[in-house]
Amino acid sequence: MRPQRTLRNPMTLRGVGLHSGKDVTMVMRPAEPDSGIVFVRTDLPGNPRLPLSHQHAEKRDRQSALKMGEAEVATVEHLAAAFYACGVHNVVVDIDAPEVPAMDGSAVAFVEAIREAGRIDQKAERRVLVLDRHLAVVEGEGTLSAFPCNGKLDLSYTLDYSDAAPWLRPQHVTVSINEERFAKEVAPARTFCLASEAQKLREAGFGKGADARNTLVLGPEGVLDNVFRFEDEPARHKMLDLVGDLSMLGADLEAKVVAVKTGHKANLELVTQLRERMAVAEIEGTAEASSSIDIKEIMRILPHRYPFLFIDRVISVEGAKRAVAVKNVSVNEPVFQGHWPEDPVFPGVLQVEALAQLAGVLLMRKLSHTGKRAMIVAIEHVKFRAVVRPGDQLRLECETLEDRGGYAKVYGKAMVNNKITSAATLKFLLVKA
């Protein structure tokens, strides 16, 4: 068992956004088990919440960013890497700007803040993905591969700028990630750019807060106005970014990851593939730190009955934060008697109803909701993307976005063979049953 952990005490950090140039105050606070890392934009109306998850990540050059609606938090990767390596899984991060503070361009300040705040174990298990097969991503001339490697996370990064900067020799670094090695060998590596590209980056809107205190500028004569902390500091910083992006998996990863000339976009594509492997493990019942709910328990929680109960089994549930279920679509479904009987298609509205039922199961996991019932009051951002036919197995996923006593918001998606068939954001009132 690997227990989840949170911070013992809140910590406040202040700085400047590396790319936005805006002043930032960030407060890291303890959070409940299974809540994950959640950013709260305290400067925006309604204080929107952005979970640190691949589902909300945008594939960008030069940074990793989270976006939901109009709200975003950019350059999250260094802080995310520190949380992952220090084994902190549940934190609320209040932030009053659109970007995490750069500090000195590395993750050192974040590691120090986490250690100063202290950490406490929680009564919930941390999810673990033990990779069981080779995965690969190709990005231009770069490659990113993951291999089985039980018991640890080994990372290898090769940096090669031979075309853009022939004076910069290729660099290679390998580190087995744990807290101590991360803190000493990876966290101190700072953000860098080539002198030849610095002006173009500023013109493109990057680096408004960059200076010699948080960014290494590399030229033919070496590093300008600064000195290296490691001979291979640029490669180590790329590894730091990789750790931060891998943290969006939402689980500890046991694998060997080999990166050659890759960046954030490839990292997040690998995370997508890893999530697919985790989904398979959940269905097969081999995923660690997952619990299931059978049909008898589902019927105890939900008031629905045949022919309007659309969940066969909940295969994984993480507190009141996330749940996964399956619905086996049979040709004997009563709906097929009247819904395109000559060319049977499972209705999209019933897929959304199945997601709502799973959301109800998820929300009822919270002790404070005992004796209540989840009633839908709004459905937003509904998308129907693919046809579902008899013989398909619907995989249903729900994630709690907000839960404020009598009100909750849940994002749900339905999939067949890892392809989304429908998705929606569901809003509920929680009323006495």
N, C-alpha and C positions, 0 to 999 in steps of 0.2 A: 504494500500500500504506500502511495505517495500522497501525503496530505496536501490539500490546498493551503495557501498562506496569504495573509494580507499584512499591511503595515500595522505596527503597534501604535504609532502616533502620527499625526499629520505633519507634513513638511511643506515649507514654502520656498519656491525658487523664483528668482527674477532675472531677466536678461532681455536680449533682443532677438527677434526672429532673423535667422540667417538670410532668408530670401525676401521676406516682407519688410525687414528693417524696423518693425514695430516693437515698442516696449511690451513686455509680457510679464504678467504675474501668474504663477502656476502653483496651485495648492494640491498636494497629493494626500488623499484621506483614506482611512480603512474602509473596506466594503464587505458586504455579506458573502458567504460561500456561493459559488456558481454564478456570481455576478460579472466576473471578468474585469478587464481593464476598460473603463468607460470615461471618455472625455466629456466634460460639460462646458459648453460655451456660455459663460456667465455674462458676457457682454451683449448677447443677442436676446431678443424678445422670446420669452418662453423657455430660456435656458436649454436649447436643444442638446440631446445626448448622442454621442457618436461612439459606439463600441469599437474596440480595437479588433477588427475582424476582416478577413479577406473579402467578405461579402460587401463591405463598405469601403474597400480600398480602391484607389484610382491608380492605374498604371501610368506613371509619369517619369520623365527623365529627371535626374538629379535629386529626387526626393520621393518619399512615400507619404501619401495623404489619405485621409478619411473624409468621405463626403456623404451627407444625407440631406436631400433637398437642397436648400440654399446654404446650409451650414457645412463648414469643413474645418479640419485641423491638419495642418501640413507639417512635414519634417518630423514625423513621429518615430522614425526608425531607431534613433540613438536611445531615447527613453525606453522604447519597447524592448530593445536588446538588453538594457540594464534590468528591467523587470524579469525578463526570461532567464537570464543568467543567474540572477539573485534569487530565483524561485519565488517570485511574488506574482500571484495570479488574480487577485481581486482588489482593485483600487478604483476609487473615483478621483479623476483628475480635473479639478476646476481650473479653467483657463480663460483669460479675458482678452484673447487675441487669436487670430487665425493660424498661428504657428507656434510650435514648441520652442522655447528659448534655446539659442545655439550654445550657450555657455562658452566653453573654449573650443567648440567644434568637435568634441569627442563625447564619450559617455562617462567620463570620470566623475563629473559633478553629480550625475544621477546615481551612480553606484554609491558614492559617499553619502548622499541624502538618504538612500534606502537603508544603508547600514546605520546611519544616525537615528532614523525613525524607529528602527527595530522591526522585527517580524514575528508573527505568531501563527502557529498551526491552527487550522480550522477543521471542523468535523465533516469533511467532505473529501472525496478522493480526487486527485488530479488525473485527468485523462492522459493516456500514453498511446502513441502510435509507434508500434514496432514494425518498421517497413519490411515487407516480405518479398519485394521484387524491385527490379531496376526501373527507374523513371528517368526521363531525359527531356531537356528543353534546349532548342537551338535558337539563338538570337544573333542573326548576322554571322559574324565570325566567331561568336562566343558560344560556349556550350555549358550547360548546367546539368549534372547528373546526380542521382541519389541511389545508393545501394544499401542492401541490408547490412546492419551492423549492430547487433543486439547489445543492449546495456549502456550505450553511450551515443553522443552526437559528435562525430568527427567532421571537421570542416577543413577544406583545402581550397585556397584561392591563388590563381595565377593571373597577375596583371601584366599586360603586354601592350605598350603604346608605340610599338616600333614604327607604325605609319605616321601617326600624328606627332610623335616626339622621339625620334630615333636616338636622341641623347639620353633618354631615360631607359636604363636597362630593365629587362623583364624581371619581375619579382614573384617569388613563390613562398607561401606560408601555409603551414598545417598546424591546427590546434584542436585538441580534444576539449570540447567546451564543458567547463564547470565554473563555479563562481570564482575561485581563486585564479585560475588560468585566464579567464575572461578579464578579470580586474587588472591583472598584470600585463597581459600580452595583447589584448584586443581593445579594451575600453579606452586606453590613452590615445589611440590613433585618431588623428584629426582630419576633418574635411579638407579636401585639396582640389585645386584646378590647375590647368596649364596656363602659363602667362599669356600664351598665344590666343587663348579662348576667353580670357577674363572679360575683355570689353564686350565681346559678342554676347556673353552670358548676361551682363548687366543690361544690354539693350533688349534682351529677350525677357527681362523682368526678374532675373535671378540675382542673388547676391547683394541685395540692397543693404543688408546688415552685415556683410562680410568685411573683415579687416584682418590685420596681422594677428589679432588676438584670438581669432576663431577659424582662420582658413590659411592653409599652406598654398602658396603660389609657386609653382614649379617652372623653372626656366633652364636653359642650357648651362647656366652657371650654378645651378643647384636650387635650393629653396630661398626665395627672396624675403629679406627682412625677418628671418626666423631660422630655426635649426630643427633637424629631425629628432624625434624621440626614439625612433627605430630606423635602421637603414632601409627597411622595407615598409615604412609607415603607410604609404598609399595602399599597398596590398592589404595591410591589416585593417585599414579603414573600410575597404571594400568588404572584408569579412565582418566587420561590425555592422555594416548595413545589411548583410545577409542574415545575421542573427536576428536583427530587428524585424526583417520581413518574414522570416520563418516563424516568429512568435505569433503571427496572425493565424497560424494553424489552430490555435486554441488548445494545444495539447503539447506535452513533452514529446520530442521526436528522438527516436533511436534509429540512427542511420548514418551512413557516410556520404557527405555531400561534397562533390568536386566541381568547382566553378572555374571557368577559364574565360576571361574577358567578357564578363556579364555584369548586368546592373539590376536596378529595381524591377523593371518589367519582367525579366526572366525569373527573378526571385518569386514574384507573385504568381507567375504562371506555374512554377513548381509547386507552390502552396496549393493552387487549385487542383493539381494532380494528386497531391498528398491528401487533400480533403476527399477526393473521390475514392482513394484507397481506404480511408477511414470509414466512408459510407459503406463500402463493401464489407469491412470488418464488423460494422454494427449489425448489418443484416445477417451475417453469418454467425453472429454472437461471439466473435473472437476479440472485439475491442475491449480494452481494459477500462476499468472505472466507469462502466455503464450498467444501468439497471433497466429491467424491462417490466412491463405491466401487461398481464394477460387480459383476455376478453371479459372474464368475470369481474376483475377489478375495474376495467373500463366502464362496464355497465353499472357498477356501484357508484362511480364518479359522475357519469353522464346520465341524463334522463332519457336519452334517445334509445329507440328499439327498432327492430326490423319492421319495415324495410328502409328505415332512415338512420341507421347507425353505419357510418362509413369508415370506421377504424377497426381493423382486425387484430392488431397488436402494436403496442408501444415498445419499440426495441431499445430505446435509449432515452434516458431523461436525466438532466443535470439540474437538480434543485427546481427552482421556478424560473430558470433562465432559458433552457433550450430542451426541446424534445423531438424525437424522431419516431415515426410510426409507418406502418405499411397497410395498404388496402389492396387486396387481391381482387381484380376486376373479373367477374365471371359472366359468361354469356347468359346465365340464369338470373342476372339482376332484373328485378321487375321493370326498371326504367326502360330496358331495351324492347319491351313489348310495344311501346309507343314512340320512342325516340329513335327515329331512323331504323326501323326494324330490319329493313333490307340491307342496310349498311351500318351496323351498330357502332355508335360512338358514345363514349361516356361523357355526359354533359359537363361543360366547364363550370357551371354554377354548382354542381354537386362536388366538384373538386374543391371549390372554395368552401363549401359546407364542411367537407372533410377536414380542411385546414382549421376551420372555426372549432370543430369538435376537438381536434388535437390541442388547439389553444386553450380550450376550456379545461382539458386534463392538466395542461401545464400550469395554468393559473391556480387551479385548485390545490396544487402541491404546496402553496404557501400557507403556513399555519394561520395567519391572520385572515385568510379567506374561508376558513372552515364555516360550513353552514350557509355559504353564499352560492350564487349561480351567476355564470358569466353570460350577459345578454349583449348581443351585437347592437351597436348604435351607429356604426359607420363602416363602410368598406371603401378603401382608397387604393389608387394605383393598381387596379386590377389588370392583369395581362394574361391572355390565353395564347400560347405559343406553339402547341403541338397537339395532335389528336391522340386520344387514349381509347384503346379498343379492348374487347374481351381477350383475356389471356395475359394482359399487362399487369405488372405489379407496380402500383403507385407508391413511391416513397414520399412521405410527407415530413416536412421540417418546419418547426416553428421556433422563433426566437423572441423573447420578451424585450421590447424596446423601452417601455415605460410601465410602471406599476405604482400608482399613487393612491393607495387605499381603495377607494371606490371606483377608480378608473384605471384602465390598462390598455396598452397598445402593443400589438404583436405582429411581427412580419412572418408570413408563411409562404412556402413554395412547395409545389408538387412536381415530382420528376419521374420519368421512366427511362431506365438505362442511362442515368446521369444527365439526361436532357430535361430542362425545365418545360413542363407542360402548362403550368399556370402559376401565378404568384399574386399576392395581395397583401396590403397592410390592413389589419383588422382592429377596430376599436371596440372596447367593451365597457359596460357598466357592471359592477359587481354588486348584486342585490341579494337580499335574504331569500333563501330558497323557500 
